Amino acid sequence: YILPSGSRIDDLVKIAGGILPGSDLRGAVFKRKRVSEIENRNLKNFYAESTERFARTRDEVTLKGHPTESFANHLSLLGQDRLVMNMKKFQTTGRVVIDLTTDHFPETDDNMVLEDGDVLTIPQRMTTVMVMGRIFNPSAYLWKEGLSVNDYLEKSGGYLDDADEDRVYVVMANGEVKSAAQKGGKEQLLSFKPNPGDIVFIPQQTLGRSSMAQIMDALQIFRTVVGIGAVGAAIPNMGSAAPNVELNTDNY
């Protein structure tokens, strides 16, 4: 649609014929070309910084004598391209989160002034809640009023052994996120009641340093402390064993 300068989202909806019955305003997606360009630029900067950081970490671990961890870091470095491709696919869409369900929407800040290339998508209302990630049965479940995040996790069979229970989050249909890291913590998130179209996601635990590597570090620290103690103990002995030198100046 071609609209006059200064037109807003509600003007676009009107000229498109209005909202159809069965539309999901919570799931409306508003994308802006200029925002996507900024996101792509920031992604390039992130890629350059993260590649440098991975390479530096790999080199530091190699110098400390942990070949298996060095190899793992090198594989992570090689996987940066895949990471960037995934981020570009999901995080550089140019989406601007707006709330079309707000009362008196035309008078709110969400009713943005349109720019060239803006896209507004209003999907059909969904009837499911998706549960994804490290659980026994990732699937879509029929939304039922009153069910909480914990109820949907129970339907999915619960957590797998490598699930990160402290970082569970919910991506709502309008683009907002509820996470266990926010105020209220895990218990408040588990009691949160998702709406149709929301996605509950359980991430995988991040890999920590291996037990063997930690033991090697502890032994290295122990050897260093012992070495410093040995040098310190030797210093008094060196002082007492020093020869007594006298200067004879009679011949001068």
trRosetta pair geometry for C-beta under 8 A, 3 or more apart (Angstrom, degrees):
i j d omega theta_ij theta_ji phi_ij phi_ji
1 12 6.4 154 66 -138 144 81
1 15 5.6 119 -156 110 150 132
1 16 6.7 -102 -44 -69 146 85
3 7 3.8 -56 145 20 130 166
3 11 6.0 112 -153 123 143 122
3 12 6.6 -82 -47 -83 153 76
3 15 6.7 -163 -90 5 107 161
3 114 6.3 57 66 63 136 149
4 7 5.5 120 64 -44 66 105
6 113 6.2 -52 -147 -141 40 114
7 11 4.2 -116 -165 82 96 150
7 12 6.8 110 144 -49 118 78
7 113 7.3 117 77 -153 35 65
7 114 5.2 -17 88 27 86 121
8 11 5.2 106 54 4 60 103
8 12 7.5 -115 110 -4 38 89
8 106 7.4 112 98 -142 141 75
8 111 4.9 39 166 161 133 91
8 112 6.4 164 -148 87 84 29
8 113 5.6 -57 -94 -96 76 44
8 114 6.4 174 -120 -21 21 86
9 12 5.5 -53 -155 32 38 114
9 13 6.5 38 150 -19 69 102
9 30 7.1 -41 -112 -112 133 139
9 98 7.3 166 -66 150 170 167
9 100 7.9 -122 139 -100 139 97
9 110 7.5 -55 35 135 149 72
9 111 5.2 -135 41 -145 102 59
9 112 5.8 61 -30 45 110 69
9 114 6.8 141 -67 -65 53 94
9 120 6.6 126 -144 -86 98 148
10 13 5.5 -48 -147 35 38 114
10 14 6.4 42 153 -22 66 103
10 105 6.4 148 -77 110 118 105
10 106 4.6 -16 -23 -97 168 92
10 111 5.4 -13 -16 -139 105 119
11 14 5.8 -53 -150 34 32 113
11 15 6.4 24 157 -13 66 107
11 114 7.6 -105 63 -11 112 128
12 15 6.1 -59 -145 40 29 104
12 16 6.2 23 156 -16 64 113
12 114 6.3 116 -48 -73 124 143
12 118 7.9 -101 -80 99 160 123
12 120 6.1 120 118 18 143 145
13 16 5.8 -63 -147 41 28 109
13 18 6.4 57 155 -114 87 34
13 19 6.6 -8 -169 -49 120 81
13 120 7.6 -82 -70 117 80 157
14 18 6.6 25 -118 -69 42 70
19 23 5.0 -121 -173 44 94 151
19 25 7.1 -11 -136 -74 147 105
19 122 6.8 -102 -125 154 89 163
20 23 5.1 115 64 -42 73 110
22 124 5.7 -8 139 -149 102 86
22 125 5.4 -123 -177 13 60 107
23 122 5.1 13 -166 150 122 115
23 123 7.4 139 -154 88 69 32
23 124 6.6 -80 -111 -113 43 40
23 125 6.5 93 129 -41 11 85
24 27 4.0 27 115 24 120 113
24 28 7.3 -168 105 -41 67 65
24 122 7.1 173 63 -179 58 73
24 123 5.3 -18 47 81 112 82
24 124 6.3 53 -6 130 101 21
24 125 4.0 140 -66 -97 94 56
24 126 6.1 16 -76 2 160 73
24 173 6.7 -76 155 164 125 149
24 196 7.3 -116 -125 103 129 112
24 197 6.2 125 179 -50 151 151
25 28 5.5 -13 -160 -24 46 117
25 100 4.1 -125 -172 92 104 114
25 101 4.9 136 107 -66 123 81
25 122 6.8 -13 -100 -142 52 110
26 100 7.8 -132 -66 53 27 92
26 101 5.9 8 -73 -33 72 134
26 172 7.4 -84 173 160 111 99
26 173 4.5 66 127 85 99 124
26 174 5.0 -82 -171 -54 67 96
26 195 6.4 -67 158 112 170 141
26 196 7.8 119 65 73 139 80
26 197 6.3 154 99 59 113 143
27 122 7.5 109 86 -155 81 49
27 123 4.8 -54 112 46 129 112
27 125 7.6 161 14 -114 128 44
27 126 6.7 99 -55 -2 152 109
27 173 4.1 -61 -84 174 75 117
27 174 7.1 -100 -82 -71 27 51
27 197 4.9 -110 -77 -160 117 160
28 98 7.1 -54 99 77 115 95
28 100 4.8 46 23 -1 154 136
28 120 6.8 -7 -175 -170 105 88
28 121 6.8 164 -156 86 57 52
28 122 4.8 -14 -106 -103 92 75
28 123 7.6 -163 -85 13 42 72
28 174 7.3 14 48 -120 73 75
29 95 6.0 -60 -163 -126 92 113
29 119 7.9 -6 111 111 90 94
29 120 7.5 161 85 -154 51 42
29 121 4.6 -5 57 57 97 103
29 123 7.8 45 0 -21 100 101
29 175 7.5 119 -112 -57 75 117
30 95 6.8 105 74 -155 52 66
30 96 5.2 -52 98 64 103 88
30 97 7.9 152 47 -104 100 11
30 98 5.1 22 17 15 142 122
30 112 7.6 128 162 33 153 131
30 118 7.1 -9 -171 -173 87 103
30 119 7.3 163 -154 86 43 54
30 120 5.2 -6 -106 -106 77 77
30 121 7.9 -165 -72 25 36 66
31 35 7.5 -140 -169 60 58 120
31 36 7.1 32 -178 -48 100 117
31 93 6.1 -86 -119 146 120 88
31 94 4.5 73 -168 96 88 100
31 95 5.3 -45 -95 -89 76 54
31 96 7.2 152 -111 9 24 77
31 118 7.0 160 85 -157 55 55
31 119 4.5 -5 56 58 102 101
31 120 7.9 -166 24 -72 67 35
31 121 7.7 27 -2 0 105 103
32 35 4.2 76 78 6 103 111
32 36 7.0 -173 92 -12 54 84
32 94 5.1 -144 64 170 50 105
32 96 5.4 33 -2 -19 116 121
32 115 6.2 59 -146 51 105 123
32 117 7.4 89 -159 100 49 93
32 118 5.5 -15 -104 -107 70 82
33 36 5.6 -56 -153 33 34 114
33 37 6.6 35 152 -21 66 103
33 94 6.1 2 -94 -147 19 159
33 115 7.3 -129 39 108 94 115
33 116 7.4 -42 33 101 136 67
33 117 3.7 -7 -15 121 137 140
33 118 7.3 -107 -4 -68 86 43
34 37 5.7 -51 -153 31 35 113
34 38 6.8 35 150 -17 64 103
34 94 7.6 115 57 -142 37 115
34 115 6.3 -29 -4 119 123 160
34 117 7.8 128 -24 72 73 127
35 38 5.7 -54 -153 35 35 111
35 39 6.4 36 150 -20 67 106
35 94 4.3 123 81 -149 95 72
35 95 7.5 -117 108 46 141 20
35 96 6.0 -179 -41 -58 168 97
36 39 5.6 -54 -147 36 33 113
36 40 6.4 34 155 -20 65 104
36 92 5.8 86 -154 164 74 76
36 93 6.5 -75 -103 138 103 19
36 94 2.9 -44 -52 -63 93 112
37 40 5.8 -52 -148 34 31 111
37 41 6.6 32 153 -18 63 105
37 94 7.8 41 -5 -95 56 113
38 41 5.7 -56 -152 36 32 112
38 42 6.4 29 153 -15 67 107
39 42 5.8 -56 -147 39 31 109
39 43 6.2 37 152 -25 65 105
39 91 6.6 -163 -176 134 127 74
39 92 4.0 172 119 -127 120 75
39 93 7.7 -14 72 31 165 36
39 94 6.6 -141 14 -74 132 55
40 43 5.5 -50 -146 32 32 115
40 44 6.8 36 154 -22 62 99
40 88 7.2 51 -113 -129 82 95
40 92 5.1 85 -70 -160 69 140
41 44 5.9 -50 -156 29 33 111
41 45 6.9 30 149 -14 63 104
42 45 5.6 -54 -153 37 38 112
42 46 6.3 41 149 -21 68 105
43 46 5.5 -52 -147 37 34 114
43 47 6.3 39 153 -24 66 102
43 84 6.7 118 169 -151 109 90
43 87 6.0 166 -135 119 120 121
43 88 6.2 110 171 -84 165 80
43 91 7.2 139 -88 95 120 111
43 92 5.7 -49 -31 -69 144 130
44 47 5.6 -50 -148 31 32 114
44 48 6.6 30 154 -17 63 104
45 48 5.9 -55 -151 35 32 109
45 49 6.3 25 155 -13 66 109
46 49 5.9 -61 -145 42 30 107
46 50 5.9 22 161 -15 68 113
46 87 7.8 -103 91 139 142 164
47 50 6.1 -58 -138 41 24 105
47 51 6.1 27 161 -21 62 110
47 80 6.7 115 -152 167 85 114
47 84 5.1 30 -99 -98 122 132
48 51 6.0 -56 -147 34 25 111
48 52 6.6 22 156 -15 61 108
49 52 5.9 -59 -152 38 30 110
49 53 6.3 28 153 -19 66 109
50 53 5.5 -53 -144 38 34 113
50 54 6.2 37 156 -21 67 104
50 80 6.5 162 108 -131 110 119
51 54 5.9 -52 -146 35 29 110
51 55 6.4 27 156 -16 63 108
51 77 6.8 86 -145 -149 68 85
51 80 5.5 63 -89 -149 89 171
52 55 5.9 -58 -148 39 29 110
52 56 6.3 28 155 -19 65 108
53 56 5.8 -55 -146 37 30 110
53 57 6.3 29 156 -18 65 107
54 57 5.8 -56 -147 37 29 110
54 58 6.3 33 154 -22 64 106
54 73 6.3 172 -171 -179 80 89
54 76 5.7 -146 -145 107 126 103
54 77 4.3 163 132 -90 129 85
54 80 6.7 -147 17 -66 159 123
55 58 5.7 -51 -147 34 31 114
55 59 6.5 29 155 -18 64 105
55 77 6.0 88 -71 -120 67 139
56 59 5.8 -56 -150 36 31 109
56 60 6.3 30 153 -19 66 106
57 60 5.7 -55 -146 36 32 111
57 61 6.2 29 157 -17 66 107
57 73 5.5 -145 108 -148 100 141
58 61 6.0 -59 -148 38 27 108
58 62 6.3 30 153 -22 64 108
58 70 5.7 90 -164 -153 73 71
58 73 3.9 -176 -91 116 82 125
58 74 5.4 98 -136 -67 139 69
58 77 6.2 -37 -38 -34 144 136
59 62 5.6 -54 -148 34 31 114
59 63 6.5 32 154 -20 64 105
60 63 5.8 -55 -151 34 31 111
60 64 6.6 25 152 -16 64 108
61 64 5.7 -59 -150 38 34 109
61 66 5.1 -69 -180 63 90 110
61 69 4.8 -116 -177 109 139 109
61 70 4.6 -176 105 -79 107 75
61 73 5.8 139 33 -2 146 149
62 65 7.9 55 173 -60 32 22
62 66 7.6 -101 -88 57 25 65
62 67 7.4 54 -124 -102 68 53
62 70 4.2 85 -76 -118 77 142
64 217 7.8 4 173 -94 130 88
64 220 7.9 -58 -168 -63 93 175
65 216 7.3 -136 98 162 107 139
66 69 4.1 3 132 34 119 116
66 70 6.0 145 92 -25 71 88
66 213 5.0 43 -130 -125 132 111
66 216 6.9 159 -88 77 94 148
67 70 5.4 -56 -144 37 32 116
67 71 6.3 35 157 -22 66 103
68 71 5.7 -52 -151 33 31 112
68 72 6.5 32 150 -19 64 104
68 210 6.9 7 95 0 130 154
68 213 7.6 -128 65 -63 106 112
69 72 5.4 -50 -147 36 37 113
69 73 6.3 38 153 -18 67 103
69 209 6.8 1 -106 -136 139 84
69 210 6.8 -139 -67 9 103 108
69 213 5.7 57 -38 -95 135 151
70 73 5.8 -54 -150 37 31 111
70 74 6.4 34 150 -22 64 105
71 74 5.5 -52 -149 33 33 114
71 75 6.6 35 152 -19 64 101
72 75 5.8 -51 -152 34 33 111
72 76 6.6 36 149 -19 63 103
72 207 7.8 -113 176 111 144 151
73 76 5.4 -51 -151 34 36 115
73 77 6.5 42 149 -23 65 101
74 77 5.4 -48 -152 31 35 116
74 78 6.6 33 150 -16 65 102
75 78 5.6 -53 -149 38 35 110
75 79 6.3 32 151 -19 66 109
76 79 5.6 -60 -147 39 32 111
76 80 7.5 63 149 -52 59 78
77 80 6.0 -20 -170 -23 38 113
78 81 7.8 -38 168 13 47 99
79 82 5.2 -48 -168 39 71 114
79 83 6.1 77 135 -26 82 100
80 83 5.4 -56 -149 37 36 115
80 84 6.2 35 155 -20 70 105
81 84 5.8 -54 -148 36 31 109
81 85 6.4 33 153 -20 64 105
82 85 5.6 -53 -148 34 33 113
82 86 6.5 32 154 -17 65 104
83 86 5.9 -58 -153 36 31 109
83 87 6.3 27 152 -16 66 108
84 87 5.6 -55 -144 40 33 111
84 88 6.1 36 155 -23 66 106
85 88 5.7 -53 -145 35 29 112
85 89 6.4 30 154 -21 62 107
86 89 5.7 -56 -150 34 31 112
86 90 6.3 -7 165 11 67 112
87 90 6.5 -75 -138 53 26 86
87 91 4.7 -33 -171 33 70 125
87 92 7.0 66 137 -18 73 99
88 91 7.1 -48 -80 54 14 80
88 92 5.0 -27 -145 27 53 129
89 92 7.9 49 4 39 12 88
90 93 7.2 -34 -173 -32 24 110
95 175 6.2 -167 143 -118 132 142
96 112 7.3 11 116 -19 149 163
97 174 6.3 83 -160 146 96 82
97 175 3.9 -147 -106 88 105 135
97 176 6.3 111 -166 -59 148 70
98 110 4.3 124 -160 -160 95 100
98 112 6.9 -108 -93 -11 139 112
98 174 7.8 -114 79 -170 37 101
99 102 4.7 86 109 -37 107 102
99 105 7.9 -146 105 -115 70 100
99 108 7.8 -58 72 123 96 156
99 110 5.3 -103 48 -98 69 159
99 174 6.0 27 -101 -163 73 146
100 105 6.1 19 -155 -122 50 149
100 110 7.2 -154 -74 140 43 137
100 122 7.6 -31 33 -107 173 112
101 105 7.9 140 74 -75 7 118
101 174 7.8 -88 10 -85 114 138
102 105 5.1 119 73 -93 89 74
102 108 5.1 8 114 -25 148 167
102 110 5.8 138 16 24 143 144
104 107 4.7 -19 149 35 108 114
104 108 6.6 126 102 -34 77 94
105 108 5.6 -61 -149 23 39 116
105 110 6.4 -66 -153 78 84 115
105 111 5.8 122 153 -62 75 109
106 111 5.3 82 -137 -94 34 164
107 111 7.3 77 21 15 12 141
108 111 5.6 114 66 -3 69 94
109 112 7.6 31 161 -75 57 71
114 118 5.1 -123 -154 28 86 149
115 118 5.4 113 58 -42 68 107
123 126 7.4 18 116 -39 125 93
125 196 6.6 44 177 110 84 145
125 197 7.9 -101 -162 -43 53 121
126 143 7.8 96 120 -12 84 132
126 173 7.2 -172 31 -104 126 137
126 196 4.7 176 89 161 80 101
126 197 4.1 125 46 -72 132 83
127 142 6.3 -13 138 -144 95 73
127 143 5.7 -140 176 28 49 103
127 196 5.5 -34 -111 -133 23 130
128 140 4.2 25 167 174 143 108
128 141 6.3 142 -157 70 86 31
128 142 6.0 -58 -104 -100 73 34
128 143 5.9 -169 -118 -25 14 87
128 196 6.6 73 38 -146 28 80
128 197 7.6 85 68 -66 60 36
129 140 7.1 157 75 -157 32 65
129 141 5.5 -26 62 64 85 87
129 142 8.0 10 18 106 80 11
129 143 5.1 107 -26 -86 95 85
129 147 7.8 -151 18 92 154 126
129 152 5.7 -84 108 -110 132 147
129 194 4.9 102 -129 103 134 137
129 195 7.9 150 -89 89 105 20
129 196 6.9 -106 -61 -116 74 38
129 197 7.7 -25 -98 32 56 19
129 198 5.5 -6 -130 67 91 85
129 199 7.5 173 -172 -92 64 31
129 200 6.7 39 161 -8 105 102
130 139 7.7 -139 -143 121 60 28
130 140 5.0 -34 -95 -99 69 78
130 141 7.9 157 -95 17 21 70
130 198 7.5 -151 35 104 76 44
130 199 4.3 -14 70 -117 111 80
130 200 6.9 -171 96 29 57 65
131 135 6.3 -34 147 47 111 155
131 138 6.0 -147 104 -138 73 57
131 139 6.4 8 54 54 93 53
131 140 7.7 167 17 -94 68 29
131 141 6.5 24 -5 -2 111 112
131 152 5.2 -178 -71 152 128 109
131 153 6.8 171 -144 -88 138 49
131 155 7.3 156 -2 78 157 101
131 156 4.6 -120 117 -67 149 143
131 199 7.8 173 -81 -163 25 58
131 200 4.7 -10 -112 66 71 109
131 202 7.8 21 -178 -7 83 105
132 135 8.0 164 156 25 11 110
132 138 4.9 55 -122 -150 48 121
132 199 6.3 -6 12 -175 115 105
132 200 7.1 157 25 84 64 56
132 201 5.2 -17 72 -109 94 74
132 202 7.4 -172 96 25 46 72
133 138 6.6 147 32 -96 37 121
133 163 7.1 92 136 -126 107 100
133 200 8.0 -100 17 123 118 68
133 201 4.9 110 -39 -168 129 62
133 202 3.5 175 98 59 135 66
133 203 5.9 -73 -145 -65 133 26
133 204 7.3 -159 -169 -42 92 68
134 159 6.5 29 115 -158 93 74
134 160 4.5 -106 173 41 87 113
134 162 5.9 -114 -151 86 145 77
134 163 3.7 -178 104 -92 122 83
134 164 7.4 91 40 10 143 63
134 202 4.9 -110 49 114 74 106
134 203 6.9 11 4 128 113 17
134 204 5.1 124 -52 -85 135 70
135 138 5.9 125 62 -67 97 71
135 153 6.6 -137 -116 -146 140 75
135 156 4.4 22 145 135 142 127
135 157 6.1 134 166 64 90 88
135 158 6.6 174 -147 98 89 22
135 159 6.1 -64 -104 -106 70 35
135 160 6.3 -150 -100 -18 17 87
135 163 6.8 56 -68 -90 58 143
135 202 5.5 98 -39 37 96 146
136 156 6.3 149 53 147 76 71
136 157 3.0 -72 57 100 129 140
136 158 6.2 35 -6 56 115 64
136 160 6.6 147 -65 -67 60 82
137 155 8.0 -98 77 131 118 64
137 156 5.0 -159 66 -161 80 62
137 157 4.8 101 6 -3 98 124
138 156 6.7 34 -86 -151 33 123
139 156 6.7 180 31 -112 89 90
141 152 5.9 -176 47 -135 146 94
141 155 5.5 63 -104 118 155 153
141 156 7.7 -106 -39 -61 131 86
143 147 7.5 -157 -160 44 54 124
143 194 7.4 -115 -123 104 105 94
143 195 7.1 30 -148 180 145 34
143 196 4.4 -106 -5 -85 165 78
144 147 4.9 75 72 -17 90 122
146 193 6.6 -62 -146 -131 15 136
147 151 4.2 -124 -163 86 87 147
147 152 6.3 95 147 -49 119 84
147 193 6.6 123 79 -140 41 87
147 194 7.6 -34 95 45 89 85
148 151 4.8 110 51 0 66 100
148 152 7.5 -132 100 0 41 84
148 190 6.5 55 145 151 122 55
148 191 5.2 -53 -145 -150 144 33
148 192 6.3 117 -155 68 85 33
148 193 5.3 -66 -98 -85 59 66
148 194 7.9 107 -161 1 30 75
149 152 5.9 -58 -153 38 35 107
149 153 6.4 36 149 -20 67 106
149 168 7.3 129 162 142 138 132
149 170 6.3 -108 -98 -64 126 127
149 189 6.0 -34 45 148 161 71
149 190 5.2 -122 77 -139 108 36
149 191 7.3 -19 31 19 95 12
149 192 5.2 35 -19 62 116 85
149 193 7.7 -128 -26 -87 68 24
149 194 6.3 97 -78 -29 74 103
149 200 5.6 150 -142 -115 92 132
150 153 5.5 -52 -147 35 34 114
150 154 6.5 39 152 -22 65 101
150 190 4.1 52 -55 -180 106 96
150 191 6.9 1 -1 -73 118 42
151 154 5.7 -51 -153 32 32 113
151 155 6.7 35 148 -20 63 102
152 155 5.4 -47 -150 33 38 116
152 156 6.5 34 151 -17 64 107
152 194 6.9 -4 -19 23 150 132
152 200 5.6 143 99 9 138 156
153 156 5.6 -60 -150 39 34 110
153 158 6.4 62 155 -105 90 41
153 159 7.4 -1 -172 -49 119 74
153 190 7.6 -51 11 -135 139 92
153 200 7.1 -119 -63 144 82 150
153 202 7.6 98 -117 -59 109 133
154 157 8.0 89 -178 -38 29 11
154 158 6.8 22 -113 -64 43 76
159 163 3.8 -125 -163 49 104 150
159 165 5.9 -41 -91 -79 160 100
159 202 6.5 -154 -114 -174 86 151
160 163 5.0 122 55 -33 70 100
162 204 5.4 7 132 -152 106 90
162 205 5.2 -122 -176 24 70 103
163 202 5.1 -13 -150 159 116 120
163 203 7.6 121 -157 81 63 38
163 204 6.8 -75 -110 -111 38 46
163 205 7.0 69 110 -30 11 89
164 167 4.4 1 122 33 119 110
164 168 7.6 -176 98 -47 72 62
164 202 7.3 166 54 178 64 71
164 203 4.9 -22 44 85 119 88
164 204 6.3 69 -12 136 101 14
164 205 4.5 145 -70 -81 90 60
164 206 7.4 38 -78 -9 140 68
165 168 6.4 -14 -161 -28 41 109
165 180 7.9 99 144 -68 53 175
165 186 7.0 42 144 -138 86 141
165 202 7.6 -7 -98 -148 47 106
166 180 5.6 -158 -178 114 43 142
166 181 7.8 76 152 -71 80 75
166 186 6.0 -75 -124 -72 57 127
167 179 7.1 -15 -164 -169 55 109
167 180 6.0 -132 -108 50 16 117
167 181 6.7 18 -121 -42 67 105
167 203 5.2 -40 101 43 119 121
168 179 7.3 167 95 -150 45 63
168 180 5.1 73 51 -27 74 122
168 186 7.1 81 38 -134 108 88
168 189 6.1 154 90 126 103 142
168 190 7.7 59 82 -73 146 78
168 200 7.2 0 -177 -174 104 89
168 201 7.1 168 -156 87 59 51
168 202 5.3 -17 -109 -104 90 71
168 203 7.6 -159 -88 13 41 76
169 177 5.7 6 174 -176 123 103
169 178 6.4 167 -160 89 71 49
169 179 3.7 -20 -106 -103 106 84
169 180 6.7 -111 -71 1 67 74
169 181 7.8 -24 -79 13 110 94
169 189 7.4 -75 -108 -150 43 142
169 200 7.9 175 96 -151 35 51
169 201 5.7 -14 66 60 77 96
169 203 7.9 27 15 -19 97 105
170 177 6.9 156 79 -157 52 55
170 178 4.4 0 52 57 104 99
170 179 7.5 -160 23 -72 62 48
170 189 7.1 176 -7 -162 107 98
170 192 6.4 -134 5 100 153 141
170 194 5.9 -148 -153 -93 138 106
170 198 5.7 7 -179 176 106 118
170 199 6.8 158 -158 80 58 48
170 200 5.3 -24 -103 -100 83 64
170 201 7.4 164 -94 17 31 76
171 175 7.6 -23 -173 -142 88 27
171 176 8.0 161 -156 87 49 37
171 177 5.6 -22 -102 -103 61 82
171 198 6.8 165 85 -161 49 66
171 199 4.5 -5 57 58 98 104
171 201 6.5 36 -6 -8 102 120
172 175 7.0 -33 78 38 80 22
172 176 4.8 -2 45 64 122 82
172 177 7.1 -155 8 -81 84 29
172 178 6.9 69 -36 -6 106 97
172 194 7.5 -166 -105 -141 77 81
172 195 6.9 45 -146 41 98 104
172 197 7.7 56 -178 102 54 92
172 198 5.0 -28 -119 -111 54 98
173 195 6.6 -84 5 89 117 106
173 196 7.2 13 -42 101 146 57
173 197 3.4 39 -85 114 129 125
173 198 5.8 -82 -31 -67 80 57
178 182 6.7 -88 -158 23 56 145
178 189 6.0 159 143 -125 102 90
178 192 5.6 151 139 -144 158 173
179 182 5.2 115 64 -14 75 97
179 189 6.6 -29 161 -101 18 141
180 185 6.1 17 -174 -176 73 48
180 186 4.2 22 -147 -92 117 66
180 189 4.7 -88 -83 9 67 154
182 185 7.8 -147 76 -60 50 25
182 188 7.9 -95 87 83 94 128
182 189 7.5 118 46 -68 99 107
183 188 7.8 -8 114 49 54 162
184 187 7.2 -118 160 70 78 78
184 188 3.1 -13 151 9 120 161
184 189 7.2 139 105 -35 107 68
185 188 6.0 104 60 16 54 99
185 189 7.3 -103 125 -3 35 98
186 189 5.7 -61 -150 37 33 111
186 190 6.2 31 157 -20 70 107
187 190 5.9 -55 -148 35 30 110
187 191 6.6 19 156 -10 63 109
188 191 6.0 -64 -150 42 31 105
188 192 6.8 53 147 -46 63 93
189 192 5.4 -35 -157 0 39 120
194 198 3.8 -144 -165 74 109 145
194 200 6.5 -97 -56 -52 150 100
195 198 5.4 103 55 -24 60 117
209 213 4.9 -106 172 82 103 129
209 214 5.7 122 108 -55 116 92
210 213 4.5 94 61 4 87 103
210 214 7.1 -154 95 -5 47 84
211 214 5.7 -57 -151 37 34 111
211 215 6.3 35 151 -20 67 105
212 215 5.6 -53 -149 35 33 112
212 216 6.4 35 152 -21 65 104
213 216 5.6 -52 -149 35 33 113
213 217 6.5 37 151 -21 64 102
214 217 5.6 -49 -150 33 34 113
214 218 6.5 36 151 -20 65 103
215 218 5.6 -53 -150 35 34 112
215 219 6.4 33 152 -18 66 105
216 219 5.7 -53 -147 37 32 111
216 220 6.3 36 152 -23 64 105
217 220 5.6 -54 -149 34 32 113
217 221 6.5 32 153 -18 65 103
218 221 5.8 -54 -151 36 32 111
218 222 6.3 34 150 -21 65 106
219 222 5.4 -52 -147 36 34 115
219 223 6.3 35 154 -20 66 102
220 223 5.8 -50 -147 35 31 110
220 224 6.4 33 152 -21 63 105
221 224 5.6 -55 -151 35 32 113
221 225 6.4 31 153 -19 66 105
222 225 5.8 -55 -148 36 30 109
222 226 6.2 29 154 -17 65 108
223 226 5.7 -55 -146 39 31 111
223 227 6.1 34 154 -22 65 107
224 227 5.7 -55 -149 35 29 112
224 228 6.5 28 154 -18 64 104
225 228 5.8 -55 -150 36 31 109
225 229 6.3 31 152 -19 65 107
226 229 5.6 -56 -149 37 31 113
226 230 6.3 34 153 -22 65 104
227 230 5.7 -52 -148 32 32 112
227 231 6.6 30 154 -16 64 103
228 231 5.8 -55 -151 37 33 110
228 232 6.3 32 152 -19 66 108
229 232 5.6 -56 -146 38 32 112
229 233 6.2 30 156 -20 66 106
230 233 5.8 -55 -147 36 30 109
230 234 6.4 28 155 -21 63 109
231 234 5.8 -60 -150 34 31 111
231 235 6.9 46 152 -40 63 95
232 235 5.9 -39 -157 6 34 116
233 236 7.4 -54 -174 28 39 99
233 237 7.4 27 143 -5 65 114
234 237 5.5 -65 -158 45 47 114
234 238 6.0 51 148 -28 78 105
235 238 5.7 -54 -148 32 31 113
235 239 6.7 31 154 -20 64 103
236 239 5.6 -56 -153 33 36 112
236 240 6.4 25 155 -13 70 106
237 240 6.0 -57 -145 40 32 104
237 241 6.0 20 160 -11 67 114
238 241 6.0 -65 -143 44 27 104
238 242 6.9 52 153 -53 61 90
239 242 5.9 -33 -160 -10 33 117
248 251 7.0 46 126 8 100 94
249 252 5.0 -57 -167 34 74 117
